Amino acid sequence: MIALDILTNGKKNNHLSCLKKIAAKADTLIIVSPFVTDDISKLIESMTTIKNITLYTTLQKYDDTAQKAIALYKFYEYCKGKSIDLLIKIDDNLHGKVYLFYDGIKPKGFMLTSGNFTENGMVNNHEYGLCVEDPDKQKEMADIIMSINTYDLSYTQLC
């Protein structure tokens, strides 16, 4: 049986609380979000067990390219200071939002949502999503994401 929680950004079941709950059991986070907050570290800082992050995002499709490049640079610096391995993958056709958690390679759960990885998307906006704890569905979702044609954005390129 698939364990599902319906998420809204109400007091009881907001997206950020779901992320934190799953993060407590994980060391790896895959973020899939075309928009990210200017200070990505604010959403990550309470997820102290996370040591590996892969971020799928856009860079050139919207009018925020310069601002996003600065935010990504700051996030690289934050991760370096916290000994978090960070890989940024760019998909300029990205619109979906998914957040997957692993302990090593063992799936711990994921969130499929309308919410971007921003404070508004995770807490304030009227967003809706599902928190899923099913290893087979997580593998299926991860396979879909990893089949997308992306390119890596390195720290050197951001500098």
N, C-alpha and C positions, 0 to 999 in steps of 0.2 A: 504494500500500500504506500502511496506517495504522501509524504507529509507536506501540507501546504498551509501557509498563512496568507490571508489577504491583507495587504498593506495600504494604508492611507497615511496622510501626514497629520492625523489627529493625535490627541494626547496619548492614546493607548498603544498604537501600532505604527509609529512612523518608520520611515525607511532607514534612518540612521540607527535606530535602536535594533533593527534587524541586522544591519551590517555589524554592529558591535557585538551582538549575541553570537553570530557565526564566527566572527574574527577571533573571539576568545578561544576557539577550538582549532585555530588554523595558524600557519606560518606563511602562507602564500595567498596573495590576492590578485585577481585579474579584474581590472576595471575596464569596462567598455562604455564609453560615454563621449559623444561629440563635443559637449561643453563641459568644462571643469572650472571649479572655483579659482579665483585669482590666488588664493592661498590654500593649495591642495593639502598642505600639511595639517591644517586645522581639522579636517575631516579624518585624517589618518592618526593623529597624535594619540588618541585614546586606544588605538588598536595596537597595543604594545607587543603582542606576539608576532606581528607581521614582519617578516624579514626579507620577503621577495615580492615585488610588485611588477606586473606587466600592465601597462596602460595603453589601451587602444583609443585613439582620439583622432580628430581632424586637425588640419593646420591651415589649409588654403581655401576651404569652401566658404567660409563665413568672413565677416568683416573684423574678426578679432585676432588675426594672425600675429600682429606685433605684440599685443597684450598677452596672448596665449604663450608665445615664445618666452616671454619674461617669466610667466607663471611656471612653465615647464623647467626653465633654468633654475628658478628658486626651489622647485620640488626636487630636482636632481641634487642640489646642494643640501637640502634637508635630509634626503635619503642617505647621502654620503656621510653626513654627520651622525646619523642614527644607525649606520652599518646595515642599511636596507639596500638590497640589490634592486635596481630599477631598469626596466626595459620599456622604451616608448615605441609603439608601433602606430604608424599613421595610415589611416584609411579615409580619404577625403569624400567618400560616399557614405560614411557612417551616419546612421540616425538612431539605431537601437541602443538600448541601455541595459547592460547585464553586469552583475558583480558576482564573481565566482571565488570560492574559498577552498583551500586545500591544506592538509597537514602532510607535508612532503608531497606525495602523489595521490594521497587518499582524499577523495572528495568530502567536503564537510557541509556543503550547501551553497545555494546561489539565490540571487534575487534578480528577477526579470521585471522591469518597471518602465514607467514613462519618465521617471526622474533622472535628470542629469546629475553628475557628480559635483553638485554645488550645494551650498547651504539651503538655497531655495528649493532645489530638487529633492533634497534629503529630509527637510524639516518643514519648510514654510508653504510651498505651493500645494495646490490640490492635485497630488500625484497618486497614481494607483499602481499596484504591483503585486507580485506573488513572491513569497519566500519559500523556496523549494528545498527539501532535504530528501533527495533520492539520487543515489549514485549513478544509476543508469540514465536518468534524465540529465544529470549534470554532465556526464560524458557526451551525451548527444548534443547538448548546448555547446560544450567546449569544442567538439569536432566542427560544428558549424562556424564558430568564431575563428578557429585556426585555419579554416579553409579559405578565408577571405584574403584577397591579395593586398598586402600591406608593404610598407617599407619602414625600416628602423630609423629612428631619429637619435643620433648619438649626442653625448655631452659636448663633444668637440664641435659638432654642427650647431648646437645651440649657442655655444660661446661665440 
